[in-house]
Amino acid sequence: MPQWLNTWNSRLAKWLWWVVLLGVLAALPVMYARVQTETSANEVAIVMDYRDLLQVGNTQANPQAFVQEQLKLLKDAGVNGMAVFESTLEELAWAGEINVYNATQAALLEDRVSPPEDNGTYVIFNKPEHEQVLRPIIEWAFRHHGADVTNWTIKDHSGLRLNMGYDDAYIHAMQPNPIAMKMLKDEGFMIVPRLSDRFVPFDPVEVDKWLQSFQELGVTRVIFDGEAVTGFGKGIKFGGVQRFASELKKHNIGVGIFENLKVPQKGMSKLANLLGYNAIRAHSVSEGEMTVIKNPVLEDRLVLAVKDRNIRLLYLNAIAVRDSIKGQVSHPLGNIVDVLQGDEDSVGVVKQLHDFGFEVGQPKAFVVEKAPSETILRGIAALGAIALIALVFGLFIPSLLLPALVIGSIGGAGLYVLSSTLMVQALALFAAIAAPTASVVLLVKRIRVLRESAETQPISGIRRLGGAVLLLARTTILSLAAIPFVVALLNHISYSLVLQQFRGVSLLHLVPIGLVALYVFLYGNEDTVVGNAKKILAMPLTVLWIVGVGALGAVGYYYLSRTGNGGQVTGIEMQFRSLMENTFGVRPRIKEFMFGHPIFFAGIFLALRYRWAMVLLVAGTIAQLSLVDTFAHIHTPLLLSVIRIFLGLGIGVLIGLVVIGVWQIGEKLWAKWMKHTTPAA
C-alpha cells in the first residue's frame, strides 16, 4: 500500500473515533428515555386460572364450598386476578350451573330407548335464576357453530337439545360465563378474560357485546388462548384483527402477551401495534410444571420474571393429580399460597416484589418516553455505529477503511428505505460485534508493543499488575461503546415486549472470538498474514491436534447451547444462580465472572511477559462480548443490566487477582525447585 494512503487512512481513523464518541454521546439521552419508560409501570397482577380452580374443585366432596374456600385463601395470599376462559359445557357443569347428557342418558331419564339416529346433546339448567343469562349464550354459540338448538324439558327442569355429538359439544367455546365473572368481581378479584379465535366466522357485533360486558366489570386487559388472537384469519372482509383492535380501543381494553411460547400467537404483533402497544408481558407456569416444581424454585422464578424481564402479569395454573403414593387426589393450591405469602423458609413473592419496588395491582402498559429530537439522535448514533464497523475493517485491512465507511453509509441508507427495521437490527448486530472485536485487537497490539519494550527493560510483577488493570479498564470501556448504539438503535417498545428481538445472538458469541483469534495468529508477527497462514497450514497433524480440535468443538457446542433465551443450564447451576440472586439481589452472568473476566484479566497480566498467553485473551474475549450481549436482552430493564455487568466485572477481577496470585506463587516455587534440581556448572 502506498505510504500516502497509509497516512490518509491513519488520519481518517482518528476522525472516525471522534464520530464514534459523538454517536455514543447522542445515544445517552435515548438510553435515559428508555429507563424512564421501564419505570413508568410497576404494578403487577398475580392471576389464577379460574377454570383450573373449578377442575380441581370437581374432585372434591363439595366442589362449590371448596372453590369459595380457595378463593379466599388465594386472595389473602396475594392473588388479585382471575383468568376466565370462554365457557364450555364442561366448565358450566363444573360450576354446577348445568347438567349435560348424551342421547342415551337423556332417554333413560325419560324412560325410553334412545333411537340410533339420535346423537344429540341434552342440557338441563340447575339454577332457574341463572337460566335467563346462560340460555341465550348457549343458544347463540351453538347456532353460530352450526348446530340446531331446540327446547327440551325433563321432570319440570327446562333445558336445551343441541344437535351436535356429546364429545364435540362438550368442548365447544361460548361467551365467558358472566355469572362467574360477576361473582369473582364481587369477591374483589380483577377479571382477565381469556379469548380465542375459535368462532368462525368472526362476529364483531357479538364481540362488541362481550367487550361491553367486560368493561362494565372493570376489565382493562384480555389475554388469549390458542395459537392466534381473536379475529385472526377468519375471513372477515376488512380483517378480523383490525376490527377486533377497533373494538378493544373503543372499550379501552389492552392485551397481555405470553412469553416463551413455542410458537408466538398469530396476529399478536399486529394487534399490539394497532392498539398503540397497550400491552403487557405475561409469564405462565403450566399445570404440568406446577405438579413438580419446588416452592423455592417457583418463588425465584416468579420474582425474576417481574424484576429481570419486565413481566407484569404472573399467570398461575393448577391441576388435580392422582397421587398413588398417598392414595388420594392432590393439587398445588396450597403450595401456591405458601409461595406467594411466604412460610417459615421464605418471605414470599409478594414481599420480595414489594422490596424491589413493585406492587400487586392493576397492571398498566409502559408509558413510552422519547428523548428530545430522538430521531436525530438515533441518526447520529447510527453514523457512530457505521464508523465503528468501518474501523474494525481497517484494523485488519487498512485499505478497506474508506470503502467500508462509504459502502456502510450508502448501504445503510438504502436498506433503511427498503426496511428500516432490518437496517437498525443489522446495524445493531454489526456494532455489537465490532466493539469487543476492536477493543481486544487494540489490546493485543498494545501488549505486543509493551512486551517488545520489556525485552530490554523487564517489567516487574507489580508494574505488570498495574498495567493489566489499566489495560482491562481501557478495553472494557471500548467494548461498552457498543451498548449505547444497541440501545438507541433498538429503542422501540416492541423490543421491550419481545414482539421484535435482537437478531444474531450466535454470531455475536462467535464472530468476535474468531476475529480476535485470526488477529492473534495471523497478524503482528515478522511474517505476512499469508506467510503466517501457510506456516499454520504446514504444521504436522498429530493425534494431539485432533484431540484438541475435538475438545475445542465440544466446548464451542456447549458454549453456543447456553446462548440466547433458550440456553441450557444444569440443576446445580440453577441452585448457584439462586444463591447469587439471594446474595446480591442481581445475578451476574456466570460465564463472565467465573470464566471470562478472570481468564481475560490473568491473560493480560501474563501476556505482558509470555507470548503464549495471547491464547488466554482469545478465550477471554467471551467476557467482553458478553458485556454487550447482556444489553441485547432488551426485555431486561436497562438499569438492572448495568448493575449486572459491573457486578460481574468486579467479582471477575477479584477472582482474576486470585488466579494471578496463585500463578505468581507457583512460578516462584517452580523457579526455586529448578534452581535446586539443576546441577551447578
Legacy VTK file of the C-alpha trace (Angstrom):
# vtk DataFile Version 3.0
C-alpha trace
ASCII
DATASET POLYDATA
POINTS 681 float
0.000 0.000 0.000
1.414 3.478 -0.854
2.695 5.487 2.098
0.387 8.423 1.350
-2.617 6.085 1.537
-1.425 4.706 4.870
-1.070 8.247 6.194
-4.508 9.237 4.921
-6.160 6.125 6.427
-4.438 6.807 9.749
-5.848 10.347 9.833
-9.290 9.115 8.801
-9.237 6.504 11.587
-8.584 9.221 14.182
-11.512 11.259 12.918
-13.758 8.189 12.885
-13.032 7.560 16.558
-14.387 11.048 17.225
-17.502 10.126 15.222
-17.874 7.016 17.381
-17.631 9.151 20.516
-20.214 11.583 19.114
-22.546 8.660 18.395
-22.155 7.376 21.954
-22.967 10.804 23.399
-26.003 11.146 21.123
-27.315 7.783 22.322
-27.187 8.673 26.028
-30.449 10.719 26.096
-32.176 7.848 24.291
-30.913 5.454 26.960
-32.275 7.731 29.677
-35.662 7.834 27.933
-35.745 4.038 27.948
-35.071 3.993 31.697
-37.997 6.378 32.182
-40.214 4.092 30.099
-39.237 0.993 32.060
-40.015 2.633 35.412
-43.399 4.017 34.346
-45.467 0.940 35.283
-44.644 -1.012 38.445
-47.993 -2.688 39.186
-48.043 -6.477 38.808
-51.076 -8.757 38.505
-50.989 -12.226 40.054
-53.681 -14.134 38.177
-55.087 -17.599 38.828
-56.695 -19.749 36.163
-60.327 -19.964 37.304
-61.066 -22.919 35.038
-58.283 -24.879 36.748
-59.756 -23.967 40.118
-63.138 -25.374 39.016
-61.472 -28.518 37.687
-59.680 -29.127 40.979
-62.886 -28.381 42.883
-64.700 -31.005 40.821
-62.547 -33.669 42.519
-63.700 -32.614 45.996
-66.703 -33.749 48.036
-68.294 -30.288 47.968
-66.948 -28.523 44.866
-68.613 -25.133 45.343
-67.610 -24.846 49.020
-64.050 -25.859 48.100
-63.829 -23.222 45.365
-65.093 -20.492 47.704
-62.594 -21.509 50.372
-59.683 -21.482 47.909
-60.707 -18.115 46.504
-60.402 -16.591 49.967
-57.047 -18.260 50.647
-55.646 -17.177 47.281
-56.865 -13.598 47.700
-55.325 -13.356 51.172
-52.042 -14.714 49.759
-51.828 -12.031 47.075
-53.733 -13.315 44.036
-55.609 -10.280 42.734
-56.939 -11.562 39.420
-58.814 -14.496 37.901
-58.468 -15.582 34.277
-61.843 -16.585 32.855
-61.859 -18.610 29.646
-64.555 -18.751 27.047
-67.136 -21.054 28.596
-67.773 -24.668 27.639
-70.499 -27.050 28.688
-67.854 -28.880 30.695
-66.885 -25.756 32.635
-70.516 -24.814 33.304
-71.076 -28.343 34.615
-68.041 -27.999 36.921
-69.560 -24.743 38.200
-72.825 -26.561 38.977
-74.820 -24.413 36.544
-75.955 -27.215 34.216
-76.086 -30.979 33.763
-75.113 -32.375 30.381
-76.294 -35.718 28.980
-75.745 -37.705 25.820
-78.711 -39.120 23.925
-78.688 -42.449 25.755
-78.599 -40.819 29.187
-81.397 -38.422 28.227
-83.545 -41.334 27.021
-83.087 -43.148 30.325
-84.234 -40.024 32.172
-87.388 -40.084 30.018
-87.897 -43.862 30.498
-87.473 -44.582 26.808
-84.989 -46.196 24.460
-82.751 -43.827 22.556
-83.150 -44.197 18.781
-79.860 -44.950 16.974
-80.161 -41.838 14.797
-80.148 -39.551 17.848
-76.639 -38.417 18.784
-77.564 -35.051 20.225
-76.511 -33.395 23.456
-79.007 -32.545 26.172
-78.576 -29.723 28.685
-80.527 -29.082 31.897
-80.300 -25.799 33.838
-79.774 -26.416 37.557
-80.446 -22.856 38.760
-83.596 -21.252 37.357
-82.377 -17.796 38.401
-79.334 -18.175 36.131
-81.113 -19.717 33.150
-82.109 -16.396 31.616
-78.415 -15.448 31.492
-76.951 -18.745 30.291
-79.667 -19.882 27.847
-79.090 -17.127 25.225
-75.322 -17.622 25.495
-75.595 -21.346 24.766
-78.188 -20.853 22.024
-76.158 -18.206 20.179
-72.875 -20.098 20.460
-74.130 -23.434 19.130
-76.150 -21.881 16.343
-73.013 -19.946 15.424
-71.112 -23.256 15.442
-73.684 -24.677 13.015
-75.888 -26.776 15.315
-79.684 -26.643 15.620
-80.877 -25.771 19.126
-84.334 -26.724 20.435
-86.047 -26.645 23.801
-86.084 -29.760 25.991
-87.594 -30.373 29.402
-87.428 -33.253 31.825
-89.317 -33.594 35.089
-90.102 -29.874 35.383
-86.498 -28.907 34.593
-86.064 -26.788 31.481
-83.178 -27.291 29.132
-81.947 -27.481 25.544
-81.211 -30.091 22.942
-78.129 -29.404 20.841
-77.923 -31.185 17.518
-74.247 -31.969 17.974
-72.378 -35.013 19.245
-71.809 -35.085 23.004
-67.995 -35.146 22.893
-67.928 -32.366 20.312
-70.473 -30.178 22.073
-68.792 -30.626 25.450
-65.743 -28.586 24.417
-67.154 -26.016 22.000
-66.470 -22.430 23.071
-69.059 -19.933 24.248
-69.044 -16.455 25.766
-67.151 -16.287 29.094
-69.512 -17.019 31.960
-70.909 -13.619 33.063
-72.273 -15.106 36.301
-68.835 -16.368 37.342
-67.199 -13.082 36.350
-69.648 -11.034 38.428
-69.128 -13.339 41.411
-65.350 -13.010 41.134
-65.644 -9.245 40.772
-67.785 -9.104 43.917
-65.127 -11.177 45.719
-62.596 -8.448 44.925
-60.747 -10.056 42.021
-59.669 -8.351 38.841
-61.164 -10.155 35.831
-58.867 -11.143 32.956
-60.894 -12.755 30.120
-59.002 -15.284 28.030
-60.342 -15.250 24.492
-59.686 -17.396 21.430
-60.106 -17.380 17.651
-62.432 -20.401 17.687
-65.573 -18.596 16.494
-65.879 -18.912 12.719
-66.721 -16.572 11.168
-65.575 -13.734 13.407
-68.623 -11.747 14.535
-67.627 -8.183 15.519
-71.145 -7.333 16.690
-71.204 -10.190 19.178
-67.649 -9.466 20.303
-68.646 -5.858 20.922
-71.352 -7.123 23.292
-68.781 -9.230 25.127
-66.359 -6.332 25.472
-69.123 -4.041 26.693
-69.935 -6.507 29.462
-66.206 -6.797 30.248
-65.868 -3.036 30.534
-68.814 -2.894 32.944
-66.925 -5.387 35.137
-63.822 -3.188 35.140
-61.812 -5.314 32.714
-58.785 -3.451 31.350
-56.907 -6.294 29.685
-57.545 -9.573 27.872
-55.243 -12.483 27.120
-55.550 -15.196 24.513
-55.999 -18.939 24.414
-54.827 -20.969 21.450
-52.491 -20.289 18.582
-53.904 -16.946 17.415
-55.553 -13.768 18.670
-59.282 -13.237 18.276
-60.246 -12.420 14.698
-57.049 -13.696 13.089
-57.595 -15.025 9.570
-61.312 -15.574 9.983
-62.359 -14.341 6.584
-63.987 -11.093 7.584
-63.862 -8.770 4.599
-61.908 -5.950 6.205
-59.754 -8.055 8.513
-60.721 -9.600 11.813
-57.681 -8.372 13.731
-58.299 -4.779 12.664
-61.974 -4.980 13.683
-61.092 -6.632 16.989
-58.443 -3.977 17.692
-61.015 -1.277 16.954
-63.456 -2.831 19.445
-60.751 -3.133 22.115
-59.790 0.526 21.701
-63.446 1.511 21.853
-63.731 -0.143 25.273
-60.261 0.936 26.454
-59.039 -2.647 26.829
-55.438 -3.741 26.266
-53.822 -7.159 25.853
-51.344 -9.431 27.584
-48.554 -11.205 25.701
-47.328 -14.572 26.979
-43.568 -15.056 26.861
-41.659 -18.198 25.889
-44.388 -19.784 23.788
-43.091 -22.429 21.397
-44.838 -20.521 18.606
-45.875 -16.869 19.163
-49.621 -16.352 18.944
-50.508 -15.349 15.407
-51.610 -11.783 14.893
-50.280 -10.574 18.250
-47.676 -8.213 16.842
-50.214 -6.613 14.507
-52.849 -6.349 17.233
-50.432 -4.732 19.701
-49.370 -2.244 17.045
-52.990 -1.337 16.249
-53.610 -0.812 19.974
-50.718 1.627 20.236
-48.861 -1.010 22.290
-51.387 -1.013 25.102
-49.850 -4.357 26.054
-48.001 -6.026 28.905
-45.876 -9.165 29.147
-47.238 -12.244 30.926
-45.446 -15.262 32.369
-47.254 -18.582 32.793
-46.388 -21.563 34.992
-48.110 -24.514 33.340
-50.193 -27.207 35.030
-47.506 -29.806 34.452
-44.783 -27.622 35.943
-46.939 -26.860 38.971
-47.114 -30.551 39.885
-43.334 -30.965 40.167
-41.786 -27.554 40.824
-40.325 -26.907 44.269
-41.541 -23.898 46.224
-38.160 -22.072 46.376
-37.687 -22.549 42.628
-41.198 -21.269 41.896
-40.672 -18.268 44.150
-37.403 -17.343 42.436
-38.967 -17.867 39.027
-41.875 -15.513 39.670
-39.742 -12.780 41.222
-37.133 -12.957 38.450
-39.856 -12.805 35.784
-41.030 -9.439 37.115
-37.674 -7.980 38.100
-35.477 -9.231 35.268
-37.845 -9.478 32.289
-40.435 -6.703 32.684
-43.253 -9.190 33.290
-46.372 -7.509 34.610
-48.793 -10.452 34.759
-47.969 -13.691 36.581
-50.292 -16.468 35.415
-50.715 -19.448 37.750
-52.218 -22.798 36.816
-53.270 -25.805 38.871
-54.366 -29.352 38.134
-55.667 -32.230 40.218
-53.315 -35.228 40.158
-53.954 -38.740 41.358
-51.245 -39.430 43.918
-50.833 -43.221 44.035
-48.304 -42.969 46.887
-50.644 -41.046 49.206
-53.706 -42.752 47.782
-55.532 -39.502 47.158
-56.004 -36.674 44.680
-53.501 -33.862 45.249
-53.297 -30.317 43.919
-50.773 -27.435 44.145
-53.103 -24.720 45.515
-51.606 -24.925 48.994
-48.100 -24.572 47.551
-49.194 -21.516 45.576
-50.443 -19.861 48.762
-47.164 -20.645 50.568
-45.053 -19.318 47.704
-46.978 -16.060 47.466
-47.347 -15.185 51.137
-44.231 -16.965 52.407
-43.669 -19.540 55.122
-41.025 -20.344 57.701
-38.424 -20.811 54.949
-39.128 -17.748 52.771
-40.627 -14.272 52.798
-42.847 -14.930 49.775
-43.228 -13.498 46.300
-45.444 -10.542 47.278
-42.985 -9.304 49.927
-39.987 -9.705 47.605
-41.722 -7.794 44.818
-42.526 -5.008 47.271
-38.888 -4.859 48.365
-37.846 -4.442 44.720
-40.280 -1.578 44.171
-43.252 -3.455 42.678
-46.811 -3.640 43.972
-49.611 -6.110 43.318
-52.293 -4.214 41.450
-53.869 -3.423 38.090
-51.049 -3.753 35.530
-50.610 -0.897 33.088
-48.761 -0.631 29.816
-45.473 1.254 29.831
-45.723 4.958 29.129
-43.284 5.313 26.248
-40.923 8.240 26.794
-38.953 9.849 23.987
-35.741 11.845 24.140
-35.859 15.389 22.687
-35.149 15.169 18.944
-34.822 11.407 19.303
-34.905 10.738 15.565
-31.875 12.983 15.029
-30.052 11.459 17.998
-30.660 7.937 16.712
-29.392 9.016 13.292
-26.148 10.298 14.840
-25.873 7.044 16.806
-26.286 5.123 13.549
-23.404 7.130 11.994
-21.274 6.328 15.035
-22.078 2.637 14.660
-21.135 2.696 10.961
-17.842 4.429 11.841
-17.088 1.779 14.461
-17.750 -1.037 11.996
-15.531 0.619 9.373
-12.726 0.941 11.944
-12.809 -2.807 12.551
-12.383 -3.422 8.822
-9.461 -1.004 8.925
-7.772 -2.869 11.764
-7.497 -5.975 9.605
-7.175 -4.451 6.117
-6.343 -0.707 6.344
-7.150 -0.133 2.682
-10.777 -1.125 3.377
-11.355 1.659 5.893
-12.732 4.235 3.454
-14.632 1.725 1.248
-16.221 0.176 4.344
-17.307 3.613 5.540
-18.764 4.627 2.169
-20.434 1.278 1.457
-21.766 1.088 5.004
-23.270 4.578 4.793
-24.838 4.074 1.363
-25.945 0.522 2.123
-27.436 1.572 5.447
-29.391 4.377 3.795
-30.639 2.074 1.053
-31.612 -0.659 3.478
-33.436 1.898 5.623
-35.574 2.829 2.609
-36.384 -0.838 1.921
-36.859 -1.881 5.567
-35.986 0.409 8.450
-36.456 -2.448 10.929
-33.995 -4.689 9.101
-31.478 -1.841 8.841
-31.430 -0.979 12.544
-31.307 -4.649 13.522
-28.373 -5.320 11.182
-26.540 -2.187 12.290
-27.075 -3.029 15.976
-25.703 -6.540 15.411
-22.625 -5.362 13.497
-21.912 -2.670 16.100
-22.275 -5.251 18.879
-19.726 -7.457 17.102
-17.400 -4.589 16.215
-16.870 -3.053 19.666
-15.494 -6.098 21.550
-13.528 -7.111 18.460
-11.873 -3.695 18.154
-11.215 -3.429 21.889
-9.408 -6.790 22.148
-7.490 -6.340 18.873
-6.223 -2.944 20.061
-5.327 -4.585 23.371
-3.284 -7.238 21.569
-1.448 -4.554 19.593
-0.685 -2.599 22.760
0.550 -5.666 24.652
2.893 -6.563 21.801
4.405 -3.086 21.938
4.832 -3.255 25.721
6.326 -6.743 25.564
8.863 -5.680 22.974
9.962 -2.786 25.177
10.187 -5.202 28.124
12.809 -7.281 26.299
15.336 -4.527 27.038
13.879 -3.477 30.392
11.874 -6.266 32.145
8.607 -5.260 33.822
8.194 -6.193 37.475
5.177 -8.150 38.707
3.677 -5.086 40.415
4.016 -2.961 37.283
2.528 -5.738 35.173
-0.414 -5.948 37.559
-0.983 -2.187 37.393
-0.663 -2.269 33.630
-3.130 -5.166 33.449
-5.680 -3.174 35.460
-5.339 -0.127 33.207
-5.479 -2.197 30.017
-8.530 -4.093 31.260
-10.274 -0.797 32.050
-9.439 0.660 28.635
-10.549 -2.468 26.821
-13.792 -2.730 28.777
-14.686 0.915 28.137
-14.255 0.419 24.403
-16.325 -2.784 24.447
-19.067 -0.922 26.298
-19.210 1.611 23.444
-21.482 -0.777 21.559
-24.129 -0.655 24.282
-25.427 2.892 23.577
-25.640 2.010 19.879
-27.637 -1.185 20.514
-29.967 0.580 22.962
-30.529 3.633 20.765
-30.990 1.750 17.509
-33.463 -0.721 19.024
-35.259 1.749 21.280
-38.830 0.776 20.484
-41.473 -0.621 22.815
-41.961 -3.628 20.515
-38.499 -4.871 21.555
-39.304 -4.485 25.253
-42.475 -6.521 24.655
-40.423 -9.085 22.645
-42.655 -8.638 19.619
-39.323 -7.969 17.914
-35.948 -9.236 19.086
-32.236 -8.581 18.716
-31.157 -10.920 15.930
-27.877 -12.760 15.521
-27.025 -13.786 19.087
-24.996 -16.774 17.867
-22.973 -14.524 15.561
-22.291 -12.134 18.432
-20.984 -15.033 20.510
-18.728 -16.428 17.796
-17.514 -13.740 15.394
-15.518 -11.576 17.881
-13.719 -14.658 19.209
-12.946 -15.796 15.674
-11.701 -12.373 14.573
-9.509 -11.963 17.659
-8.057 -15.446 17.113
-7.426 -14.535 13.477
-5.557 -11.392 14.521
-3.521 -13.131 17.228
-2.332 -15.959 14.981
-2.028 -14.238 11.592
-1.187 -10.605 12.338
1.700 -8.854 14.034
4.490 -11.387 13.641
7.547 -10.876 11.455
5.984 -12.691 8.520
2.998 -11.521 6.459
-0.567 -12.668 7.031
-0.302 -15.067 4.107
3.046 -16.315 5.365
1.690 -16.962 8.849
-1.298 -18.780 7.379
0.999 -21.007 5.309
3.068 -21.838 8.389
-0.018 -22.863 10.321
-1.341 -24.949 7.437
2.056 -26.613 7.010
2.198 -27.775 10.644
2.102 -31.577 11.003
-1.271 -33.024 12.029
-0.838 -35.098 15.185
-3.196 -37.056 17.391
-2.805 -34.316 19.989
-4.019 -31.731 17.470
-7.051 -33.902 16.588
-7.935 -34.355 20.254
-7.503 -30.635 20.831
-9.765 -29.695 17.912
-12.377 -32.179 19.129
-12.261 -30.760 22.644
-12.492 -27.226 21.256
-15.538 -28.234 19.205
-17.242 -29.744 22.263
-16.554 -26.604 24.303
-17.877 -24.443 21.459
-21.044 -26.520 21.165
-21.679 -26.268 24.914
-20.959 -22.547 24.797
-23.479 -21.980 21.993
-26.081 -24.198 23.703
-26.106 -21.700 26.573
-26.556 -18.578 24.466
-29.829 -16.770 23.942
-33.068 -17.146 25.882
-33.178 -20.856 25.326
-29.762 -21.606 26.766
-29.459 -24.850 28.732
-28.295 -24.908 32.365
-27.790 -27.689 34.893
-29.659 -28.157 38.160
-26.534 -27.377 40.179
-26.078 -24.149 38.256
-29.709 -23.219 38.911
-29.045 -23.561 42.642
-25.893 -21.486 42.301
-27.833 -18.833 40.392
-30.388 -18.672 43.208
-27.585 -18.267 45.724
-26.115 -15.377 43.727
-29.536 -13.776 43.362
-30.261 -14.006 47.075
-26.788 -12.686 47.942
-26.549 -9.717 45.579
-30.160 -9.077 44.550
-28.971 -9.089 40.928
-27.430 -12.194 39.411
-24.249 -11.555 37.409
-23.680 -13.814 34.423
-21.696 -16.898 35.427
-19.727 -17.129 32.188
-18.487 -13.595 32.831
-17.364 -13.590 36.449
-16.412 -17.277 36.761
-14.699 -17.712 33.416
-14.428 -14.760 31.042
-13.211 -11.889 33.227
-10.732 -13.928 35.338
-9.143 -15.505 32.252
-9.047 -12.189 30.405
-7.525 -10.292 33.350
-4.974 -13.010 34.078
-4.315 -13.278 30.342
-3.390 -9.575 30.119
-1.045 -9.943 33.090
0.688 -12.997 31.640
0.719 -11.731 28.038
2.835 -8.769 29.139
5.606 -11.359 29.669
4.690 -14.534 27.783
3.711 -14.683 24.121
1.712 -17.906 24.567
-0.669 -16.121 26.975
-2.292 -14.403 23.989
-4.393 -17.572 23.726
-5.997 -16.598 27.036
-7.052 -13.281 25.524
-8.809 -15.139 22.717
-10.751 -17.230 25.240
-11.365 -14.231 27.478
-12.993 -12.336 24.610
-16.130 -14.142 25.785
-16.315 -11.716 28.699
-16.018 -8.622 26.508
-18.700 -9.691 24.057
-20.911 -10.857 26.924
-20.926 -7.295 28.270
-22.640 -6.238 25.059
-24.828 -9.341 24.857
-26.328 -8.521 28.261
-27.924 -5.443 26.689
-29.140 -7.426 23.683
-31.797 -8.805 26.077
-33.905 -5.701 25.590
-36.777 -7.017 27.716
-34.422 -6.764 30.723
-34.516 -3.358 32.473
-31.563 -1.220 31.442
-30.501 -0.268 34.973
-30.510 -3.916 36.036
-28.262 -4.809 33.083
-25.834 -2.044 34.088
-25.675 -3.364 37.647
-25.264 -6.927 36.363
-22.266 -6.249 34.137
-20.354 -4.169 36.683
-21.064 -6.648 39.459
-19.826 -9.447 37.223
-16.758 -7.422 36.268
-15.924 -6.659 39.907
-16.253 -10.279 41.049
-14.378 -11.468 37.960
-11.452 -9.128 38.658
-11.257 -10.394 42.251
-11.178 -13.988 41.015
-8.591 -12.948 38.420
-6.417 -11.483 41.191
-6.565 -14.831 42.975
-5.543 -16.600 39.750
-2.645 -14.171 39.265
-1.559 -14.635 42.887
-1.622 -18.403 42.562
0.375 -18.155 39.319
2.999 -15.916 40.899
3.409 -18.224 43.870
3.605 -21.246 41.607
6.111 -19.500 39.357
8.397 -18.697 42.303
8.140 -22.223 43.679
8.972 -23.613 40.235
11.996 -21.316 39.943
13.273 -22.434 43.365
12.723 -26.092 42.534
14.539 -25.735 39.211
17.405 -23.939 40.952
17.843 -26.756 43.462
17.495 -29.572 40.931
19.741 -28.111 38.231
23.384 -29.216 38.785
25.961 -26.461 39.095
28.103 -25.854 36.003
LINES 1 682
681 0 1 2 3 4 5 6 7 8 9 10 11 12 13 14 15 16 17 18 19 20 21 22 23 24 25 26 27 28 29 30 31 32 33 34 35 36 37 38 39 40 41 42 43 44 45 46 47 48 49 50 51 52 53 54 55 56 57 58 59 60 61 62 63 64 65 66 67 68 69 70 71 72 73 74 75 76 77 78 79 80 81 82 83 84 85 86 87 88 89 90 91 92 93 94 95 96 97 98 99 100 101 102 103 104 105 106 107 108 109 110 111 112 113 114 115 116 117 118 119 120 121 122 123 124 125 126 127 128 129 130 131 132 133 134 135 136 137 138 139 140 141 142 143 144 145 146 147 148 149 150 151 152 153 154 155 156 157 158 159 160 161 162 163 164 165 166 167 168 169 170 171 172 173 174 175 176 177 178 179 180 181 182 183 184 185 186 187 188 189 190 191 192 193 194 195 196 197 198 199 200 201 202 203 204 205 206 207 208 209 210 211 212 213 214 215 216 217 218 219 220 221 222 223 224 225 226 227 228 229 230 231 232 233 234 235 236 237 238 239 240 241 242 243 244 245 246 247 248 249 250 251 252 253 254 255 256 257 258 259 260 261 262 263 264 265 266 267 268 269 270 271 272 273 274 275 276 277 278 279 280 281 282 283 284 285 286 287 288 289 290 291 292 293 294 295 296 297 298 299 300 301 302 303 304 305 306 307 308 309 310 311 312 313 314 315 316 317 318 319 320 321 322 323 324 325 326 327 328 329 330 331 332 333 334 335 336 337 338 339 340 341 342 343 344 345 346 347 348 349 350 351 352 353 354 355 356 357 358 359 360 361 362 363 364 365 366 367 368 369 370 371 372 373 374 375 376 377 378 379 380 381 382 383 384 385 386 387 388 389 390 391 392 393 394 395 396 397 398 399 400 401 402 403 404 405 406 407 408 409 410 411 412 413 414 415 416 417 418 419 420 421 422 423 424 425 426 427 428 429 430 431 432 433 434 435 436 437 438 439 440 441 442 443 444 445 446 447 448 449 450 451 452 453 454 455 456 457 458 459 460 461 462 463 464 465 466 467 468 469 470 471 472 473 474 475 476 477 478 479 480 481 482 483 484 485 486 487 488 489 490 491 492 493 494 495 496 497 498 499 500 501 502 503 504 505 506 507 508 509 510 511 512 513 514 515 516 517 518 519 520 521 522 523 524 525 526 527 528 529 530 531 532 533 534 535 536 537 538 539 540 541 542 543 544 545 546 547 548 549 550 551 552 553 554 555 556 557 558 559 560 561 562 563 564 565 566 567 568 569 570 571 572 573 574 575 576 577 578 579 580 581 582 583 584 585 586 587 588 589 590 591 592 593 594 595 596 597 598 599 600 601 602 603 604 605 606 607 608 609 610 611 612 613 614 615 616 617 618 619 620 621 622 623 624 625 626 627 628 629 630 631 632 633 634 635 636 637 638 639 640 641 642 643 644 645 646 647 648 649 650 651 652 653 654 655 656 657 658 659 660 661 662 663 664 665 666 667 668 669 670 671 672 673 674 675 676 677 678 679 680
